[in-house]
């Protein structure tokens, strides 16, 4: 094998090993969402970085059929790091959170660490958790702002 072919083969092997290492370090995050009242629609979870928290462009998301009591949503391929989960019960199963005229969610919502709600939502630091293992499990509860379940 000549030098250019050896170099190309070695470069290809390094790229494959890098990809395998990245996949091997990615985690599955299992989010147990409690306080699910109705078996209607889906429970939608987004895992957000500090830059994307409380915004519509979080890098990781998943959903599961709503099961009264507790619903588990699994999100795969999450690299190690700090994240915050933002959740809503998509009662209409249309992929968006419904709000009233004041912008207050009319569907139940929740955040990791059951972070307290402020005027504009919780702070990232209050909701943040570490993804460090192959499987991370967290639990949070849904709250319905308009029904007083804060």
C-alpha positions in Angstrom: 0.0 0.0 0.0 1.5 3.3 -1.0 1.7 6.3 1.4 -1.4 8.2 0.2 -3.6 5.1 0.5 -2.2 4.3 4.0 -2.9 7.9 5.1 -6.4 7.7 3.7 -7.0 4.4 5.5 -5.6 5.7 8.7 -7.7 8.9 8.5 -10.8 6.8 7.9 -10.1 4.5 10.8 -9.6 7.5 13.1 -12.9 9.0 12.0 -14.7 5.7 12.6 -13.2 5.3 16.1 -14.1 9.0 16.9 -17.7 8.4 15.9 -17.9 5.1 17.9 -16.4 6.9 21.0 -19.0 9.7 20.6 -21.9 7.3 20.4 -20.5 5.3 23.3 -20.4 8.4 25.5 -24.0 9.5 24.6 -26.6 8.8 27.2 -30.2 7.8 27.5 -32.1 10.2 29.7 -35.3 8.8 31.2 -37.7 11.5 32.5 -40.5 10.2 34.7 -43.3 12.9 34.6 -45.7 12.7 37.5 -49.0 14.5 37.9 -50.4 13.4 34.6 -54.2 13.7 35.0 -55.6 12.6 31.6 -54.7 9.8 29.1 -55.2 12.3 26.3 -52.4 13.6 24.0 -48.7 13.2 24.7 -46.1 14.2 27.3 -43.5 16.3 25.4 -40.0 16.7 27.0 -37.1 18.9 25.8 -33.6 18.8 27.2 -32.0 22.2 27.0 -28.6 23.8 27.3 -28.3 27.0 29.2 -28.4 28.9 25.9 -31.6 27.2 24.7 -33.6 26.9 28.0 -37.1 28.4 27.9 -36.7 28.7 24.1 -38.2 26.6 21.3 -34.8 25.3 20.0 -33.6 22.8 22.6 -31.3 20.2 21.1 -32.9 17.0 22.4 -36.5 16.1 22.7 -38.9 13.2 23.0 -42.5 12.4 23.8 -44.7 9.5 24.9 -48.4 8.8 25.1 -49.9 10.3 28.2 -50.5 7.8 31.0 -52.4 9.0 34.1 -50.2 9.1 37.1 -46.8 8.9 35.6 -45.4 8.8 32.1 -41.8 8.0 31.2 -40.2 9.7 28.2 -36.8 8.4 27.0 -34.4 10.6 25.0 -31.4 8.9 23.4 -28.1 10.2 22.2 -27.6 12.9 24.8 -23.9 13.8 25.3 -22.5 14.4 28.8 -23.2 17.9 30.1 -25.5 20.2 32.0 -29.2 20.3 30.9 -32.6 21.4 32.1 -35.8 19.6 31.1 -38.9 21.6 30.1 -42.1 19.6 29.8 -45.7 20.1 28.8 -48.7 17.8 28.4 -49.6 18.2 24.8 -53.3 17.6 25.4 -54.3 18.4 21.9 -51.5 16.3 20.4 -50.5 19.1 18.0 -46.9 19.6 19.0 -47.3 23.1 20.6 -48.2 24.5 24.0 -51.4 26.4 24.1 -51.5 29.7 26.0 -54.3 32.2 27.0 -54.4 35.8 26.0 -51.9 36.7 28.6 -49.4 34.1 27.4 -49.9 31.8 30.3 -49.8 28.1 29.4 -53.2 26.5 29.5 -51.7 23.0 29.4 -49.8 21.5 32.4 -46.1 22.2 32.4 -43.0 21.1 34.4 -39.3 21.6 34.8 -36.5 19.4 36.1 -35.8 19.6 39.8 -39.4 20.9 40.1 -37.8 24.3 39.7 -39.9 27.1 41.1 -41.9 29.2 38.6 -41.1 32.9 38.5 -42.7 35.6 36.3 -40.8 34.4 33.2 -40.2 30.7 34.2 -37.5 29.1 36.3 -33.8 29.9 36.1 -31.5 27.4 34.3 -29.5 26.9 37.5 -32.7 25.9 39.4 -33.6 23.3 36.8 -30.1 22.1 35.8 -29.0 18.5 36.2 -25.9 16.6 35.0 -25.8 13.9 32.4 -22.8 11.8 33.4 -23.8 8.2 33.0 -25.0 5.9 30.2 -28.5 6.1 31.7 -29.7 9.2 33.7 -33.1 9.1 35.4 -34.9 12.2 36.7 -38.4 12.7 38.0 -40.5 15.9 37.8 -44.1 16.8 38.2 -46.5 18.6 36.0 -48.2 21.8 37.2 -51.2 23.5 35.9 -50.8 27.2 36.4 -54.4 28.1 35.7 -55.7 25.5 38.1 -53.5 26.6 40.9 -51.2 23.5 41.0 -47.9 25.3 41.4 
